[in-house]
Amino acid sequence: MPQQAEAHGTEFIMSRMRLVEGGSVVELRLVVDYSGNPLIADEAAAHEALQKALLIKHGEKTTPYADLAPLEFHDESTWAEAVPPSLLPPPDGQEHSLLTGIWRWQPDSPEIAFTVARGNKHDVLIWQQPPEGSVTSVMLLGGDVSPAVVITRHQSSWMKWVWIALPPAVLGLAVVFWKRRAA
């Protein structure tokens, strides 16, 4: 029996979710610690783990999230953006090498859900903190599905102008036709 046990509290992928651009775009900031994590051998394995971390349920489809929009990679050296403040790990004397992937996508359906593929060995903690709210989170293991995320659908800016210009244009045409009939 071992005399000493060491634990590493971040053996999962952490993902901060935000709805941006008025709630019409989903942004994920995924972070994985690849040094000291027994599930990830090196930086290349960390890249692969982030690429395959999530699937998106949208409409009737389920799609690997990296197929919907590119994942932009960054090296990180701080936990501040990786985990909610209540989960910040205490200094443990271990070296941490963090890899971050930032992903942004404008969904094609009014709601989406996140899932981790069955058999994926990397669990994912998805968390968010609205500006005037407390942190909410869900831990997804292989096969789990998150609660639905409602997406705000914005009309294109040109559609807004069509609706603004349409009534006066119709009224103008009606006046022209009415005057032609009266003449």
Summary of the structure (lengths in Angstrom):
residues: 183
radius of gyration: 23.8
end to end distance: 105.0
largest distance: 105.0
contacts: 465
relative contact order: 0.19
helix: 23%
strand: 31%
